[in-house]
Amino acid sequence: MHVPFLCPRGHRLVPGRVIVGWSPCVCPPCGGRARGLRGHRTYLCLDCKDEHVTTKCYLPYHVPAQGTAYRWP
C-alpha cells in the first residue's frame, strides 16, 4: 500500500501539512484483515483545512458493503 502524495484537490501531503490518523471500519477491503487492523489509515490535508474544506484520503479505499446504507467511516 502506498502513501498518497497529493490530496484530491492537488495539495502536496508533506510533513507538517498532513495529519495521519486511523479510522476503524469493517467494509469489504478491511473486513478480511486481522483483528486490530480492520480500518483505514487516514490522511487529512491541512492546506484544504486552511481553505475551510475537509479532504481526507483513506487507505485502503472505503467501499461500503453491498446492501448497506452508504456512509463514510
CHARMM internal coordinates of N, CA and C (Angstrom, degrees):
IC EDIT
DIST 1 N 1 CA 1.4396
DIST 1 CA 1 C 1.5377
ANGL 1 N 1 CA 1 C 107.78
DIST 1 C 2 N 1.3079
ANGL 1 CA 1 C 2 N 116.68
DIHE 1 N 1 CA 1 C 2 N 130.86
DIST 2 N 2 CA 1.4606
ANGL 1 C 2 N 2 CA 120.54
DIHE 1 CA 1 C 2 N 2 CA -178.91
DIST 2 CA 2 C 1.5276
ANGL 2 N 2 CA 2 C 111.12
DIHE 1 C 2 N 2 CA 2 C -97.31
DIST 2 C 3 N 1.3021
ANGL 2 CA 2 C 3 N 115.16
DIHE 2 N 2 CA 2 C 3 N 157.32
DIST 3 N 3 CA 1.4627
ANGL 2 C 3 N 3 CA 121.64
DIHE 2 CA 2 C 3 N 3 CA 177.17
DIST 3 CA 3 C 1.5297
ANGL 3 N 3 CA 3 C 107.44
DIHE 2 C 3 N 3 CA 3 C -88.52
DIST 3 C 4 N 1.3405
ANGL 3 CA 3 C 4 N 119.11
DIHE 3 N 3 CA 3 C 4 N 133.51
DIST 4 N 4 CA 1.4650
ANGL 3 C 4 N 4 CA 119.42
DIHE 3 CA 3 C 4 N 4 CA 179.19
DIST 4 CA 4 C 1.5323
ANGL 4 N 4 CA 4 C 111.12
DIHE 3 C 4 N 4 CA 4 C -67.66
DIST 4 C 5 N 1.3290
ANGL 4 CA 4 C 5 N 115.78
DIHE 4 N 4 CA 4 C 5 N 140.92
DIST 5 N 5 CA 1.4608
ANGL 4 C 5 N 5 CA 121.01
DIHE 4 CA 4 C 5 N 5 CA 178.05
DIST 5 CA 5 C 1.5216
ANGL 5 N 5 CA 5 C 111.86
DIHE 4 C 5 N 5 CA 5 C -95.33
DIST 5 C 6 N 1.3486
ANGL 5 CA 5 C 6 N 116.28
DIHE 5 N 5 CA 5 C 6 N -24.02
DIST 6 N 6 CA 1.4603
ANGL 5 C 6 N 6 CA 121.74
DIHE 5 CA 5 C 6 N 6 CA -178.47
DIST 6 CA 6 C 1.5165
ANGL 6 N 6 CA 6 C 109.85
DIHE 5 C 6 N 6 CA 6 C -129.51
DIST 6 C 7 N 1.3344
ANGL 6 CA 6 C 7 N 116.53
DIHE 6 N 6 CA 6 C 7 N 147.61
DIST 7 N 7 CA 1.4602
ANGL 6 C 7 N 7 CA 120.42
DIHE 6 CA 6 C 7 N 7 CA 172.68
DIST 7 CA 7 C 1.5319
ANGL 7 N 7 CA 7 C 107.85
DIHE 6 C 7 N 7 CA 7 C -80.51
DIST 7 C 8 N 1.3322
ANGL 7 CA 7 C 8 N 118.75
DIHE 7 N 7 CA 7 C 8 N 170.15
DIST 8 N 8 CA 1.4683
ANGL 7 C 8 N 8 CA 120.43
DIHE 7 CA 7 C 8 N 8 CA 179.43
DIST 8 CA 8 C 1.5338
ANGL 8 N 8 CA 8 C 113.76
DIHE 7 C 8 N 8 CA 8 C -58.82
DIST 8 C 9 N 1.3289
ANGL 8 CA 8 C 9 N 118.02
DIHE 8 N 8 CA 8 C 9 N -21.67
DIST 9 N 9 CA 1.4756
ANGL 8 C 9 N 9 CA 120.95
DIHE 8 CA 8 C 9 N 9 CA 179.30
DIST 9 CA 9 C 1.5244
ANGL 9 N 9 CA 9 C 112.31
DIHE 8 C 9 N 9 CA 9 C -94.79
DIST 9 C 10 N 1.3418
ANGL 9 CA 9 C 10 N 117.68
DIHE 9 N 9 CA 9 C 10 N 3.40
DIST 10 N 10 CA 1.4642
ANGL 9 C 10 N 10 CA 121.60
DIHE 9 CA 9 C 10 N 10 CA 174.11
DIST 10 CA 10 C 1.5112
ANGL 10 N 10 CA 10 C 116.73
DIHE 9 C 10 N 10 CA 10 C 94.78
DIST 10 C 11 N 1.3339
ANGL 10 CA 10 C 11 N 118.64
DIHE 10 N 10 CA 10 C 11 N 2.55
DIST 11 N 11 CA 1.4669
ANGL 10 C 11 N 11 CA 120.69
DIHE 10 CA 10 C 11 N 11 CA 177.20
DIST 11 CA 11 C 1.5256
ANGL 11 N 11 CA 11 C 109.44
DIHE 10 C 11 N 11 CA 11 C -75.85
DIST 11 C 12 N 1.3269
ANGL 11 CA 11 C 12 N 116.08
DIHE 11 N 11 CA 11 C 12 N 145.61
DIST 12 N 12 CA 1.4677
ANGL 11 C 12 N 12 CA 120.50
DIHE 11 CA 11 C 12 N 12 CA 177.62
DIST 12 CA 12 C 1.5256
ANGL 12 N 12 CA 12 C 109.52
DIHE 11 C 12 N 12 CA 12 C -75.83
DIST 12 C 13 N 1.3136
ANGL 12 CA 12 C 13 N 116.65
DIHE 12 N 12 CA 12 C 13 N 133.94
DIST 13 N 13 CA 1.4671
ANGL 12 C 13 N 13 CA 122.23
DIHE 12 CA 12 C 13 N 13 CA 178.11
DIST 13 CA 13 C 1.5294
ANGL 13 N 13 CA 13 C 107.95
DIHE 12 C 13 N 13 CA 13 C -94.34
DIST 13 C 14 N 1.3168
ANGL 13 CA 13 C 14 N 115.46
DIHE 13 N 13 CA 13 C 14 N 86.64
DIST 14 N 14 CA 1.4608
ANGL 13 C 14 N 14 CA 122.37
DIHE 13 CA 13 C 14 N 14 CA -176.96
DIST 14 CA 14 C 1.5287
ANGL 14 N 14 CA 14 C 109.12
DIHE 13 C 14 N 14 CA 14 C -112.69
DIST 14 C 15 N 1.3424
ANGL 14 CA 14 C 15 N 117.58
DIHE 14 N 14 CA 14 C 15 N 159.81
DIST 15 N 15 CA 1.4608
ANGL 14 C 15 N 15 CA 119.82
DIHE 14 CA 14 C 15 N 15 CA 178.46
DIST 15 CA 15 C 1.5308
ANGL 15 N 15 CA 15 C 111.25
DIHE 14 C 15 N 15 CA 15 C -52.17
DIST 15 C 16 N 1.3212
ANGL 15 CA 15 C 16 N 115.17
DIHE 15 N 15 CA 15 C 16 N 135.17
DIST 16 N 16 CA 1.4521
ANGL 15 C 16 N 16 CA 121.50
DIHE 15 CA 15 C 16 N 16 CA -179.08
DIST 16 CA 16 C 1.5250
ANGL 16 N 16 CA 16 C 113.56
DIHE 15 C 16 N 16 CA 16 C 90.50
DIST 16 C 17 N 1.3436
ANGL 16 CA 16 C 17 N 117.47
DIHE 16 N 16 CA 16 C 17 N -12.46
DIST 17 N 17 CA 1.4662
ANGL 16 C 17 N 17 CA 121.16
DIHE 16 CA 16 C 17 N 17 CA -179.73
DIST 17 CA 17 C 1.5222
ANGL 17 N 17 CA 17 C 111.37
DIHE 16 C 17 N 17 CA 17 C -124.07
DIST 17 C 18 N 1.3290
ANGL 17 CA 17 C 18 N 116.80
DIHE 17 N 17 CA 17 C 18 N 16.26
DIST 18 N 18 CA 1.4613
ANGL 17 C 18 N 18 CA 121.67
DIHE 17 CA 17 C 18 N 18 CA 179.43
DIST 18 CA 18 C 1.5252
ANGL 18 N 18 CA 18 C 108.46
DIHE 17 C 18 N 18 CA 18 C -147.24
DIST 18 C 19 N 1.3269
ANGL 18 CA 18 C 19 N 116.06
DIHE 18 N 18 CA 18 C 19 N 142.70
DIST 19 N 19 CA 1.4641
ANGL 18 C 19 N 19 CA 121.35
DIHE 18 CA 18 C 19 N 19 CA 172.79
DIST 19 CA 19 C 1.5196
ANGL 19 N 19 CA 19 C 106.63
DIHE 18 C 19 N 19 CA 19 C -111.37
DIST 19 C 20 N 1.3233
ANGL 19 CA 19 C 20 N 116.12
DIHE 19 N 19 CA 19 C 20 N 121.85
DIST 20 N 20 CA 1.4596
ANGL 19 C 20 N 20 CA 122.00
DIHE 19 CA 19 C 20 N 20 CA 179.54
DIST 20 CA 20 C 1.5200
ANGL 20 N 20 CA 20 C 107.72
DIHE 19 C 20 N 20 CA 20 C -97.04
DIST 20 C 21 N 1.3297
ANGL 20 CA 20 C 21 N 116.31
DIHE 20 N 20 CA 20 C 21 N 130.41
DIST 21 N 21 CA 1.4621
ANGL 20 C 21 N 21 CA 120.71
DIHE 20 CA 20 C 21 N 21 CA -178.09
DIST 21 CA 21 C 1.5156
ANGL 21 N 21 CA 21 C 111.93
DIHE 20 C 21 N 21 CA 21 C -140.53
DIST 21 C 22 N 1.3260
ANGL 21 CA 21 C 22 N 115.48
DIHE 21 N 21 CA 21 C 22 N -165.46
DIST 22 N 22 CA 1.4602
ANGL 21 C 22 N 22 CA 123.01
DIHE 21 CA 21 C 22 N 22 CA -177.65
DIST 22 CA 22 C 1.5165
ANGL 22 N 22 CA 22 C 108.64
DIHE 21 C 22 N 22 CA 22 C -140.79
DIST 22 C 23 N 1.3334
ANGL 22 CA 22 C 23 N 116.96
DIHE 22 N 22 CA 22 C 23 N 136.03
DIST 23 N 23 CA 1.4554
ANGL 22 C 23 N 23 CA 122.28
DIHE 22 CA 22 C 23 N 23 CA 178.30
DIST 23 CA 23 C 1.5264
ANGL 23 N 23 CA 23 C 108.80
DIHE 22 C 23 N 23 CA 23 C -128.88
DIST 23 C 24 N 1.3502
ANGL 23 CA 23 C 24 N 119.16
DIHE 23 N 23 CA 23 C 24 N 108.29
DIST 24 N 24 CA 1.4578
ANGL 23 C 24 N 24 CA 121.14
DIHE 23 CA 23 C 24 N 24 CA 178.95
DIST 24 CA 24 C 1.5269
ANGL 24 N 24 CA 24 C 110.84
DIHE 23 C 24 N 24 CA 24 C -59.59
DIST 24 C 25 N 1.3379
ANGL 24 CA 24 C 25 N 117.08
DIHE 24 N 24 CA 24 C 25 N 141.95
DIST 25 N 25 CA 1.4636
ANGL 24 C 25 N 25 CA 121.47
DIHE 24 CA 24 C 25 N 25 CA -178.66
DIST 25 CA 25 C 1.5255
ANGL 25 N 25 CA 25 C 109.12
DIHE 24 C 25 N 25 CA 25 C -164.11
DIST 25 C 26 N 1.3209
ANGL 25 CA 25 C 26 N 116.57
DIHE 25 N 25 CA 25 C 26 N 151.58
DIST 26 N 26 CA 1.4677
ANGL 25 C 26 N 26 CA 121.09
DIHE 25 CA 25 C 26 N 26 CA 176.59
DIST 26 CA 26 C 1.5303
ANGL 26 N 26 CA 26 C 110.92
DIHE 25 C 26 N 26 CA 26 C -121.93
DIST 26 C 27 N 1.3410
ANGL 26 CA 26 C 27 N 117.90
DIHE 26 N 26 CA 26 C 27 N 27.17
DIST 27 N 27 CA 1.4630
ANGL 26 C 27 N 27 CA 120.15
DIHE 26 CA 26 C 27 N 27 CA 176.51
DIST 27 CA 27 C 1.5366
ANGL 27 N 27 CA 27 C 108.30
DIHE 26 C 27 N 27 CA 27 C -63.63
DIST 27 C 28 N 1.3404
ANGL 27 CA 27 C 28 N 118.59
DIHE 27 N 27 CA 27 C 28 N 164.75
DIST 28 N 28 CA 1.4679
ANGL 27 C 28 N 28 CA 120.87
DIHE 27 CA 27 C 28 N 28 CA -175.31
DIST 28 CA 28 C 1.5352
ANGL 28 N 28 CA 28 C 115.84
DIHE 27 C 28 N 28 CA 28 C -49.75
DIST 28 C 29 N 1.3407
ANGL 28 CA 28 C 29 N 121.35
DIHE 28 N 28 CA 28 C 29 N -43.56
DIST 29 N 29 CA 1.4689
ANGL 28 C 29 N 29 CA 118.13
DIHE 28 CA 28 C 29 N 29 CA 178.86
DIST 29 CA 29 C 1.5309
ANGL 29 N 29 CA 29 C 113.78
DIHE 28 C 29 N 29 CA 29 C -64.13
DIST 29 C 30 N 1.3304
ANGL 29 CA 29 C 30 N 117.99
DIHE 29 N 29 CA 29 C 30 N -24.40
DIST 30 N 30 CA 1.4676
ANGL 29 C 30 N 30 CA 121.59
DIHE 29 CA 29 C 30 N 30 CA -177.83
DIST 30 CA 30 C 1.5230
ANGL 30 N 30 CA 30 C 112.96
DIHE 29 C 30 N 30 CA 30 C -100.68
DIST 30 C 31 N 1.3224
ANGL 30 CA 30 C 31 N 117.27
DIHE 30 N 30 CA 30 C 31 N -23.47
DIST 31 N 31 CA 1.4593
ANGL 30 C 31 N 31 CA 121.64
DIHE 30 CA 30 C 31 N 31 CA -172.60
DIST 31 CA 31 C 1.5151
ANGL 31 N 31 CA 31 C 114.83
DIHE 30 C 31 N 31 CA 31 C -60.18
DIST 31 C 32 N 1.3258
ANGL 31 CA 31 C 32 N 118.37
DIHE 31 N 31 CA 31 C 32 N -29.90
DIST 32 N 32 CA 1.4557
ANGL 31 C 32 N 32 CA 121.52
DIHE 31 CA 31 C 32 N 32 CA -178.43
DIST 32 CA 32 C 1.5132
ANGL 32 N 32 CA 32 C 114.16
DIHE 31 C 32 N 32 CA 32 C -85.77
DIST 32 C 33 N 1.3050
ANGL 32 CA 32 C 33 N 117.51
DIHE 32 N 32 CA 32 C 33 N -0.49
DIST 33 N 33 CA 1.4602
ANGL 32 C 33 N 33 CA 120.55
DIHE 32 CA 32 C 33 N 33 CA -178.75
DIST 33 CA 33 C 1.5238
ANGL 33 N 33 CA 33 C 110.26
DIHE 32 C 33 N 33 CA 33 C -82.04
DIST 33 C 34 N 1.3190
ANGL 33 CA 33 C 34 N 115.60
DIHE 33 N 33 CA 33 C 34 N 162.56
DIST 34 N 34 CA 1.4636
ANGL 33 C 34 N 34 CA 121.08
DIHE 33 CA 33 C 34 N 34 CA -178.95
DIST 34 CA 34 C 1.5245
ANGL 34 N 34 CA 34 C 110.77
DIHE 33 C 34 N 34 CA 34 C -64.72
DIST 34 C 35 N 1.3170
ANGL 34 CA 34 C 35 N 114.87
DIHE 34 N 34 CA 34 C 35 N 155.09
DIST 35 N 35 CA 1.4618
ANGL 34 C 35 N 35 CA 120.40
DIHE 34 CA 34 C 35 N 35 CA 178.38
DIST 35 CA 35 C 1.5270
ANGL 35 N 35 CA 35 C 109.40
DIHE 34 C 35 N 35 CA 35 C -56.59
DIST 35 C 36 N 1.3117
ANGL 35 CA 35 C 36 N 116.14
DIHE 35 N 35 CA 35 C 36 N 137.99
DIST 36 N 36 CA 1.4552
ANGL 35 C 36 N 36 CA 121.11
DIHE 35 CA 35 C 36 N 36 CA -176.90
DIST 36 CA 36 C 1.5170
ANGL 36 N 36 CA 36 C 113.17
DIHE 35 C 36 N 36 CA 36 C 89.74
DIST 36 C 37 N 1.3439
ANGL 36 CA 36 C 37 N 116.87
DIHE 36 N 36 CA 36 C 37 N -13.87
DIST 37 N 37 CA 1.4644
ANGL 36 C 37 N 37 CA 121.38
DIHE 36 CA 36 C 37 N 37 CA 179.19
DIST 37 CA 37 C 1.5189
ANGL 37 N 37 CA 37 C 111.71
DIHE 36 C 37 N 37 CA 37 C -113.29
DIST 37 C 38 N 1.3357
ANGL 37 CA 37 C 38 N 117.63
DIHE 37 N 37 CA 37 C 38 N 5.42
DIST 38 N 38 CA 1.4624
ANGL 37 C 38 N 38 CA 121.41
DIHE 37 CA 37 C 38 N 38 CA -178.05
DIST 38 CA 38 C 1.5177
ANGL 38 N 38 CA 38 C 109.59
DIHE 37 C 38 N 38 CA 38 C -80.92
DIST 38 C 39 N 1.2925
ANGL 38 CA 38 C 39 N 115.51
DIHE 38 N 38 CA 38 C 39 N 99.75
DIST 39 N 39 CA 1.4542
ANGL 38 C 39 N 39 CA 120.12
DIHE 38 CA 38 C 39 N 39 CA -179.81
DIST 39 CA 39 C 1.5101
ANGL 39 N 39 CA 39 C 111.21
DIHE 38 C 39 N 39 CA 39 C 167.86
DIST 39 C 40 N 1.3073
ANGL 39 CA 39 C 40 N 115.14
DIHE 39 N 39 CA 39 C 40 N -170.29
DIST 40 N 40 CA 1.4562
ANGL 39 C 40 N 40 CA 122.56
DIHE 39 CA 39 C 40 N 40 CA -176.25
DIST 40 CA 40 C 1.5214
ANGL 40 N 40 CA 40 C 110.30
DIHE 39 C 40 N 40 CA 40 C -123.47
DIST 40 C 41 N 1.3212
ANGL 40 CA 40 C 41 N 116.51
DIHE 40 N 40 CA 40 C 41 N 137.50
DIST 41 N 41 CA 1.4578
ANGL 40 C 41 N 41 CA 120.85
DIHE 40 CA 40 C 41 N 41 CA 166.82
DIST 41 CA 41 C 1.5217
ANGL 41 N 41 CA 41 C 104.54
DIHE 40 C 41 N 41 CA 41 C -75.97
DIST 41 C 42 N 1.3183
ANGL 41 CA 41 C 42 N 117.82
DIHE 41 N 41 CA 41 C 42 N 132.37
DIST 42 N 42 CA 1.4650
ANGL 41 C 42 N 42 CA 121.40
DIHE 41 CA 41 C 42 N 42 CA -177.49
DIST 42 CA 42 C 1.5272
ANGL 42 N 42 CA 42 C 109.91
DIHE 41 C 42 N 42 CA 42 C -114.16
DIST 42 C 43 N 1.3198
ANGL 42 CA 42 C 43 N 115.25
DIHE 42 N 42 CA 42 C 43 N 148.01
DIST 43 N 43 CA 1.4580
ANGL 42 C 43 N 43 CA 122.70
DIHE 42 CA 42 C 43 N 43 CA 179.19
DIST 43 CA 43 C 1.5208
ANGL 43 N 43 CA 43 C 107.66
DIHE 42 C 43 N 43 CA 43 C -129.51
DIST 43 C 44 N 1.3284
ANGL 43 CA 43 C 44 N 117.70
DIHE 43 N 43 CA 43 C 44 N 111.14
DIST 44 N 44 CA 1.4615
ANGL 43 C 44 N 44 CA 123.38
DIHE 43 CA 43 C 44 N 44 CA -179.11
DIST 44 CA 44 C 1.5278
ANGL 44 N 44 CA 44 C 108.79
DIHE 43 C 44 N 44 CA 44 C -101.02
DIST 44 C 45 N 1.3232
ANGL 44 CA 44 C 45 N 116.80
DIHE 44 N 44 CA 44 C 45 N 120.45
DIST 45 N 45 CA 1.4645
ANGL 44 C 45 N 45 CA 122.72
DIHE 44 CA 44 C 45 N 45 CA -178.05
DIST 45 CA 45 C 1.5312
ANGL 45 N 45 CA 45 C 110.24
DIHE 44 C 45 N 45 CA 45 C -79.62
DIST 45 C 46 N 1.3283
ANGL 45 CA 45 C 46 N 116.87
DIHE 45 N 45 CA 45 C 46 N 120.69
DIST 46 N 46 CA 1.4643
ANGL 45 C 46 N 46 CA 120.98
DIHE 45 CA 45 C 46 N 46 CA -179.88
DIST 46 CA 46 C 1.5259
ANGL 46 N 46 CA 46 C 112.23
DIHE 45 C 46 N 46 CA 46 C -79.24
DIST 46 C 47 N 1.3387
ANGL 46 CA 46 C 47 N 118.40
DIHE 46 N 46 CA 46 C 47 N -24.23
DIST 47 N 47 CA 1.4675
ANGL 46 C 47 N 47 CA 119.86
DIHE 46 CA 46 C 47 N 47 CA 174.69
DIST 47 CA 47 C 1.5238
ANGL 47 N 47 CA 47 C 109.39
DIHE 46 C 47 N 47 CA 47 C -65.21
DIST 47 C 48 N 1.3303
ANGL 47 CA 47 C 48 N 117.28
DIHE 47 N 47 CA 47 C 48 N -41.67
DIST 48 N 48 CA 1.4681
ANGL 47 C 48 N 48 CA 120.57
DIHE 47 CA 47 C 48 N 48 CA 176.44
DIST 48 CA 48 C 1.5284
ANGL 48 N 48 CA 48 C 110.19
DIHE 47 C 48 N 48 CA 48 C -63.82
DIST 48 C 49 N 1.3303
ANGL 48 CA 48 C 49 N 115.61
DIHE 48 N 48 CA 48 C 49 N -41.90
DIST 49 N 49 CA 1.4656
ANGL 48 C 49 N 49 CA 119.63
DIHE 48 CA 48 C 49 N 49 CA -179.87
DIST 49 CA 49 C 1.5269
ANGL 49 N 49 CA 49 C 110.69
DIHE 48 C 49 N 49 CA 49 C -60.36
DIST 49 C 50 N 1.3418
ANGL 49 CA 49 C 50 N 116.87
DIHE 49 N 49 CA 49 C 50 N -38.26
DIST 50 N 50 CA 1.4678
ANGL 49 C 50 N 50 CA 120.73
DIHE 49 CA 49 C 50 N 50 CA 176.73
DIST 50 CA 50 C 1.5269
ANGL 50 N 50 CA 50 C 111.37
DIHE 49 C 50 N 50 CA 50 C -62.37
DIST 50 C 51 N 1.3420
ANGL 50 CA 50 C 51 N 116.80
DIHE 50 N 50 CA 50 C 51 N -27.34
DIST 51 N 51 CA 1.4686
ANGL 50 C 51 N 51 CA 122.45
DIHE 50 CA 50 C 51 N 51 CA 178.61
DIST 51 CA 51 C 1.5331
ANGL 51 N 51 CA 51 C 111.36
DIHE 50 C 51 N 51 CA 51 C -91.82
DIST 51 C 52 N 1.3352
ANGL 51 CA 51 C 52 N 116.91
DIHE 51 N 51 CA 51 C 52 N 10.42
DIST 52 N 52 CA 1.4697
ANGL 51 C 52 N 52 CA 123.61
DIHE 51 CA 51 C 52 N 52 CA 179.90
DIST 52 CA 52 C 1.5265
ANGL 52 N 52 CA 52 C 112.33
DIHE 51 C 52 N 52 CA 52 C 63.43
DIST 52 C 53 N 1.3331
ANGL 52 CA 52 C 53 N 115.59
DIHE 52 N 52 CA 52 C 53 N 36.32
DIST 53 N 53 CA 1.4629
ANGL 52 C 53 N 53 CA 122.77
DIHE 52 CA 52 C 53 N 53 CA 176.46
DIST 53 CA 53 C 1.5223
ANGL 53 N 53 CA 53 C 106.48
DIHE 52 C 53 N 53 CA 53 C -127.17
DIST 53 C 54 N 1.3197
ANGL 53 CA 53 C 54 N 117.24
DIHE 53 N 53 CA 53 C 54 N 138.96
DIST 54 N 54 CA 1.4581
ANGL 53 C 54 N 54 CA 120.39
DIHE 53 CA 53 C 54 N 54 CA 176.55
DIST 54 CA 54 C 1.5168
ANGL 54 N 54 CA 54 C 109.08
DIHE 53 C 54 N 54 CA 54 C -104.14
DIST 54 C 55 N 1.3203
ANGL 54 CA 54 C 55 N 116.59
DIHE 54 N 54 CA 54 C 55 N 116.91
DIST 55 N 55 CA 1.4595
ANGL 54 C 55 N 55 CA 121.19
DIHE 54 CA 54 C 55 N 55 CA 172.93
DIST 55 CA 55 C 1.5144
ANGL 55 N 55 CA 55 C 107.51
DIHE 54 C 55 N 55 CA 55 C -125.33
DIST 55 C 56 N 1.3000
ANGL 55 CA 55 C 56 N 114.83
DIHE 55 N 55 CA 55 C 56 N 131.29
DIST 56 N 56 CA 1.4523
ANGL 55 C 56 N 56 CA 121.14
DIHE 55 CA 55 C 56 N 56 CA -178.04
DIST 56 CA 56 C 1.5206
ANGL 56 N 56 CA 56 C 108.11
DIHE 55 C 56 N 56 CA 56 C -134.85
DIST 56 C 57 N 1.3191
ANGL 56 CA 56 C 57 N 117.09
DIHE 56 N 56 CA 56 C 57 N 134.75
DIST 57 N 57 CA 1.4614
ANGL 56 C 57 N 57 CA 122.82
DIHE 56 CA 56 C 57 N 57 CA 175.55
DIST 57 CA 57 C 1.5241
ANGL 57 N 57 CA 57 C 107.76
DIHE 56 C 57 N 57 CA 57 C -101.66
DIST 57 C 58 N 1.3258
ANGL 57 CA 57 C 58 N 116.63
DIHE 57 N 57 CA 57 C 58 N 142.00
DIST 58 N 58 CA 1.4606
ANGL 57 C 58 N 58 CA 122.65
DIHE 57 CA 57 C 58 N 58 CA 179.11
DIST 58 CA 58 C 1.5190
ANGL 58 N 58 CA 58 C 109.41
DIHE 57 C 58 N 58 CA 58 C -119.75
DIST 58 C 59 N 1.3345
ANGL 58 CA 58 C 59 N 117.37
DIHE 58 N 58 CA 58 C 59 N 130.74
DIST 59 N 59 CA 1.4608
ANGL 58 C 59 N 59 CA 121.99
DIHE 58 CA 58 C 59 N 59 CA 173.24
DIST 59 CA 59 C 1.5113
ANGL 59 N 59 CA 59 C 108.67
DIHE 58 C 59 N 59 CA 59 C -130.16
DIST 59 C 60 N 1.3152
ANGL 59 CA 59 C 60 N 120.80
DIHE 59 N 59 CA 59 C 60 N 126.47
DIST 60 N 60 CA 1.4600
ANGL 59 C 60 N 60 CA 124.92
DIHE 59 CA 59 C 60 N 60 CA -6.10
DIST 60 CA 60 C 1.5267
ANGL 60 N 60 CA 60 C 110.18
DIHE 59 C 60 N 60 CA 60 C -64.72
DIST 60 C 61 N 1.3260
ANGL 60 CA 60 C 61 N 116.40
DIHE 60 N 60 CA 60 C 61 N 163.29
DIST 61 N 61 CA 1.4613
ANGL 60 C 61 N 61 CA 121.07
DIHE 60 CA 60 C 61 N 61 CA -179.52
DIST 61 CA 61 C 1.5202
ANGL 61 N 61 CA 61 C 110.66
DIHE 60 C 61 N 61 CA 61 C -58.12
DIST 61 C 62 N 1.3274
ANGL 61 CA 61 C 62 N 116.49
DIHE 61 N 61 CA 61 C 62 N 143.75
DIST 62 N 62 CA 1.4645
ANGL 61 C 62 N 62 CA 121.07
DIHE 61 CA 61 C 62 N 62 CA 179.36
DIST 62 CA 62 C 1.5236
ANGL 62 N 62 CA 62 C 109.78
DIHE 61 C 62 N 62 CA 62 C -82.51
DIST 62 C 63 N 1.3195
ANGL 62 CA 62 C 63 N 115.86
DIHE 62 N 62 CA 62 C 63 N 125.26
DIST 63 N 63 CA 1.4641
ANGL 62 C 63 N 63 CA 122.52
DIHE 62 CA 62 C 63 N 63 CA 177.26
DIST 63 CA 63 C 1.5188
ANGL 63 N 63 CA 63 C 106.74
DIHE 62 C 63 N 63 CA 63 C -129.64
DIST 63 C 64 N 1.3450
ANGL 63 CA 63 C 64 N 119.18
DIHE 63 N 63 CA 63 C 64 N 113.15
DIST 64 N 64 CA 1.4629
ANGL 63 C 64 N 64 CA 119.81
DIHE 63 CA 63 C 64 N 64 CA -179.74
DIST 64 CA 64 C 1.5252
ANGL 64 N 64 CA 64 C 110.91
DIHE 63 C 64 N 64 CA 64 C -64.83
DIST 64 C 65 N 1.3225
ANGL 64 CA 64 C 65 N 116.40
DIHE 64 N 64 CA 64 C 65 N 145.48
DIST 65 N 65 CA 1.4636
ANGL 64 C 65 N 65 CA 121.50
DIHE 64 CA 64 C 65 N 65 CA 177.99
DIST 65 CA 65 C 1.5217
ANGL 65 N 65 CA 65 C 109.49
DIHE 64 C 65 N 65 CA 65 C -63.17
DIST 65 C 66 N 1.3158
ANGL 65 CA 65 C 66 N 116.38
DIHE 65 N 65 CA 65 C 66 N 144.46
DIST 66 N 66 CA 1.4606
ANGL 65 C 66 N 66 CA 120.90
DIHE 65 CA 65 C 66 N 66 CA -179.07
DIST 66 CA 66 C 1.5263
ANGL 66 N 66 CA 66 C 110.34
DIHE 65 C 66 N 66 CA 66 C -63.04
DIST 66 C 67 N 1.3305
ANGL 66 CA 66 C 67 N 116.09
DIHE 66 N 66 CA 66 C 67 N 134.71
DIST 67 N 67 CA 1.4556
ANGL 66 C 67 N 67 CA 121.15
DIHE 66 CA 66 C 67 N 67 CA 178.69
DIST 67 CA 67 C 1.5195
ANGL 67 N 67 CA 67 C 114.33
DIHE 66 C 67 N 67 CA 67 C 86.22
DIST 67 C 68 N 1.3283
ANGL 67 CA 67 C 68 N 117.43
DIHE 67 N 67 CA 67 C 68 N 2.90
DIST 68 N 68 CA 1.4647
ANGL 67 C 68 N 68 CA 119.84
DIHE 67 CA 67 C 68 N 68 CA 178.40
DIST 68 CA 68 C 1.5215
ANGL 68 N 68 CA 68 C 109.23
DIHE 67 C 68 N 68 CA 68 C -107.72
DIST 68 C 69 N 1.3047
ANGL 68 CA 68 C 69 N 115.77
DIHE 68 N 68 CA 68 C 69 N 161.15
DIST 69 N 69 CA 1.4637
ANGL 68 C 69 N 69 CA 120.36
DIHE 68 CA 68 C 69 N 69 CA 176.85
DIST 69 CA 69 C 1.5209
ANGL 69 N 69 CA 69 C 108.58
DIHE 68 C 69 N 69 CA 69 C -65.38
DIST 69 C 70 N 1.3241
ANGL 69 CA 69 C 70 N 116.37
DIHE 69 N 69 CA 69 C 70 N 137.63
DIST 70 N 70 CA 1.4581
ANGL 69 C 70 N 70 CA 121.02
DIHE 69 CA 69 C 70 N 70 CA -179.19
DIST 70 CA 70 C 1.5196
ANGL 70 N 70 CA 70 C 109.47
DIHE 69 C 70 N 70 CA 70 C -72.30
DIST 70 C 71 N 1.3085
ANGL 70 CA 70 C 71 N 116.85
DIHE 70 N 70 CA 70 C 71 N 126.29
DIST 71 N 71 CA 1.4602
ANGL 70 C 71 N 71 CA 120.46
DIHE 70 CA 70 C 71 N 71 CA 175.24
DIST 71 CA 71 C 1.5131
ANGL 71 N 71 CA 71 C 109.03
DIHE 70 C 71 N 71 CA 71 C -157.47
DIST 71 C 72 N 1.3131
ANGL 71 CA 71 C 72 N 114.75
DIHE 71 N 71 CA 71 C 72 N 149.66
DIST 72 N 72 CA 1.4591
ANGL 71 C 72 N 72 CA 120.66
DIHE 71 CA 71 C 72 N 72 CA 175.94
DIST 72 CA 72 C 1.5133
ANGL 72 N 72 CA 72 C 108.67
DIHE 71 C 72 N 72 CA 72 C -84.82
DIST 72 C 73 N 1.3387
ANGL 72 CA 72 C 73 N 115.85
DIHE 72 N 72 CA 72 C 73 N 152.49
DIST 73 N 73 CA 1.4705
ANGL 72 C 73 N 73 CA 118.34
DIHE 72 CA 72 C 73 N 73 CA 177.82
DIST 73 CA 73 C 1.5128
ANGL 73 N 73 CA 73 C 111.56
DIHE 72 C 73 N 73 CA 73 C -67.31
END
COOR INIT
IC SEED 1 N 1 CA 1 C
IC BUILD
